[in-house]
Amino acid sequence: MKQKFKKIGPMRLPSMLSNGKIANFKLYTYKFPNKEEYYVLEKGEVKNSKNPLVRIHSACSFAHVFNSQRCDCKYQLDEAMIKVESDDGLIIYAWSHEGRSIGKWDHTRVYMEQDKGQDTVTSYEVLGLPIDKRDYDDIIEILKDYQLKQIRLLTNNPKKIEPVEKLKI
């Protein structure tokens, strides 16, 4: 059987939460044959656990690196870290999902269109970009690796519910 991914970890990752508390997460890195990489923050013993919290989080350099106020990506990640720290679970951080998987260059172009008064969807359309080209197949494999039967998914995005429904968890 062909290997679906490589995984390293755990690495201890003490993290300052937005509420001032220090959380002690375990970090794993997954690497797939398609060259995609994901961080998985884990709190508690999640493998085979019952109903852990899970957040599938898309990278957003503007928010996570520069604290941009143009989106709520940083706030969503901060809140997910607080919730997972207090209630155990996973945060799957998808690097390739920057700008709905259009990359940094086109993400910048979308924001430049928004500077002209366009909304998000129209900005993508004006530039001839797909509205959302994120792929969740790798995330399905990560969830399978944790052998979960049921989860509490932290999301407001119906597209992130689909991989969970495919697994029937």
Backbone torsions as a table, in degrees:
resi	resn	phi	psi	omega
1	MET	NA	133.3	-178.5
2	LYS	-70.6	136.7	179.5
3	GLN	-66.5	129.7	-177.2
4	LYS	-84.7	-27.9	-179.2
5	PHE	-164.1	164.7	168.6
6	LYS	-109.1	148.5	-177.9
7	LYS	-138.6	133.2	172.2
8	ILE	-124.5	152.0	179.7
9	GLY	131.8	175.1	9.0
10	PRO	-85.1	152.5	170.8
11	MET	-116.2	133.9	177.7
12	ARG	-71.3	131.5	-178.3
13	LEU	-135.0	87.2	173.0
14	PRO	-69.4	130.1	-174.5
15	SER	-130.3	135.8	174.5
16	MET	-80.4	119.7	178.6
17	LEU	-84.4	162.8	-178.1
18	SER	-67.1	-16.1	176.9
19	ASN	-89.5	5.3	178.0
20	GLY	91.1	-9.7	-179.9
21	LYS	-81.1	148.0	174.2
22	ILE	-97.7	126.0	179.4
23	ALA	-106.6	142.9	177.5
24	ASN	-106.8	97.6	179.3
25	PHE	-97.2	160.1	165.4
26	LYS	-102.6	139.5	178.9
27	LEU	-118.2	133.7	173.5
28	TYR	-119.9	149.3	173.7
29	THR	-120.3	129.0	177.5
30	TYR	-107.3	138.7	176.1
31	LYS	-130.4	127.5	-176.5
32	PHE	-105.0	157.6	179.5
33	PRO	-55.9	-26.5	178.3
34	ASN	-77.6	7.2	178.7
35	LYS	77.3	1.1	177.7
36	GLU	-73.1	142.3	179.3
37	GLU	-127.6	147.3	-178.4
38	TYR	-137.6	141.1	166.5
39	TYR	-94.8	143.0	171.4
40	VAL	-126.2	116.0	173.3
41	LEU	-89.4	131.5	-180.0
42	GLU	-126.1	137.3	172.7
43	LYS	-125.4	126.2	-177.0
44	GLY	85.7	-172.3	177.3
45	GLU	-101.6	96.5	-170.1
46	VAL	-87.1	-33.8	-176.9
47	LYS	-54.7	128.9	-179.6
48	ASN	63.3	10.8	-178.0
49	SER	-78.8	167.1	-177.6
50	LYS	-97.4	116.5	168.8
51	ASN	60.7	46.5	178.6
52	PRO	-72.9	159.8	171.4
53	LEU	-72.7	139.7	176.8
54	VAL	-138.1	130.6	174.9
55	ARG	-120.3	124.9	171.2
56	ILE	-97.5	111.2	-171.7
57	HIS	-116.8	127.4	179.4
58	SER	-85.3	137.3	177.2
59	ALA	-61.3	144.0	175.3
60	CYS	-149.7	93.8	-176.8
61	SER	-58.2	-38.6	-178.9
62	PHE	-58.2	-44.4	-178.2
63	ALA	-80.9	-47.9	-172.0
64	HIS	-75.8	-30.4	-179.1
65	VAL	-97.3	-43.3	-172.3
66	PHE	-107.1	5.1	-179.5
67	ASN	54.4	37.7	178.7
68	SER	-58.1	142.6	177.2
69	GLN	-100.0	10.6	-179.5
70	ARG	-77.0	-17.0	-179.3
71	CYS	-143.8	173.6	180.0
72	ASP	-106.5	20.6	-177.4
73	CYS	-59.3	-44.5	-179.8
74	LYS	-64.9	-44.8	178.7
75	TYR	-58.9	-44.5	-179.5
76	GLN	-62.3	-42.2	178.6
77	LEU	-66.4	-45.3	178.7
78	ASP	-57.4	-47.1	-179.5
79	GLU	-65.2	-39.6	178.1
80	ALA	-63.0	-41.2	179.3
81	MET	-63.7	-40.5	177.8
82	ILE	-63.3	-46.2	-178.2
83	LYS	-65.7	-44.7	-179.2
84	VAL	-67.0	-37.0	178.9
85	GLU	-62.5	-38.1	-176.1
86	SER	-87.2	-18.7	-172.8
87	ASP	-130.0	8.5	179.5
88	ASP	64.4	141.7	179.4
89	GLY	156.9	-157.9	-174.9
90	LEU	-130.6	147.4	164.7
91	ILE	-122.6	117.5	177.3
92	ILE	-96.7	113.8	-176.0
93	TYR	-100.3	112.6	-174.5
94	ALA	-96.6	100.9	-178.7
95	TRP	-60.6	-40.8	-173.8
96	SER	-76.1	-2.8	-178.6
97	HIS	-88.4	8.9	177.6
98	GLU	-50.0	124.1	178.1
99	GLY	60.3	38.7	-176.3
100	ARG	62.4	36.0	177.2
101	SER	71.5	29.8	174.3
102	ILE	-100.4	-7.6	178.2
103	GLY	88.6	169.6	-174.7
104	LYS	-65.9	-41.4	-178.3
105	TRP	-59.3	-54.9	-177.8
106	ASP	-71.3	-28.3	175.4
107	HIS	-62.5	-40.3	176.3
108	THR	-63.0	-43.3	179.6
109	ARG	-61.8	-39.4	177.9
110	VAL	-61.5	-44.7	179.3
111	TYR	-64.6	-34.4	177.0
112	MET	-64.5	-37.0	175.3
113	GLU	-66.2	-39.2	178.2
114	GLN	-64.2	-33.2	176.0
115	ASP	-61.4	-24.0	178.3
116	LYS	-86.9	0.7	177.2
117	GLY	104.7	1.7	179.6
118	GLN	-78.2	148.9	171.0
119	ASP	-79.8	175.3	-174.1
120	THR	-59.9	-53.5	-176.1
121	VAL	-61.7	-45.3	179.4
122	THR	-61.8	-37.5	178.3
123	SER	-59.8	-44.7	177.9
124	TYR	-62.2	-45.2	-177.7
125	GLU	-64.3	-44.9	180.0
126	VAL	-58.0	-36.5	-178.2
127	LEU	-86.4	-1.4	-179.4
128	GLY	71.6	27.5	-178.5
129	LEU	-100.1	149.6	174.0
130	PRO	-65.4	142.1	-178.4
131	ILE	-60.7	-37.9	-179.3
132	ASP	-158.0	109.3	179.8
133	LYS	-112.2	21.3	176.8
134	ARG	-63.1	143.0	178.8
135	ASP	-117.8	137.4	-174.9
136	TYR	-112.9	9.4	-178.0
137	ASP	-60.1	-42.7	179.0
138	ASP	-63.8	-38.2	-179.5
139	ILE	-65.6	-35.5	174.6
140	ILE	-59.2	-42.9	179.7
141	GLU	-65.2	-37.6	177.1
142	ILE	-64.2	-45.5	178.7
143	LEU	-62.4	-38.6	176.6
144	LYS	-61.4	-39.2	-179.5
145	ASP	-59.6	-29.9	179.6
146	TYR	-86.7	-3.7	174.4
147	GLN	50.6	49.2	-177.6
148	LEU	-92.6	139.2	178.6
149	LYS	-95.8	-27.8	-178.3
150	GLN	-155.1	141.4	177.6
151	ILE	-136.3	164.9	168.7
152	ARG	-109.0	106.9	-175.0
153	LEU	-86.0	124.9	177.1
154	LEU	-90.8	98.1	179.9
155	THR	-161.1	157.9	168.5
156	ASN	-121.9	15.7	-176.1
157	ASN	-112.5	112.3	-179.5
158	PRO	-57.9	-29.4	-179.5
159	LYS	-66.3	-26.7	178.7
160	LYS	-81.7	-12.4	176.6
161	ILE	-78.6	-30.5	-176.7
162	GLU	-54.2	-47.9	-179.4
163	PRO	-63.5	-32.0	178.8
164	VAL	-69.6	-41.5	178.0
165	GLU	-64.8	-35.6	177.3
166	LYS	-60.0	-35.0	179.9
167	LEU	-84.2	-9.5	-177.7
168	LYS	59.6	42.7	175.0
169	ILE	-118.9	NA	NA
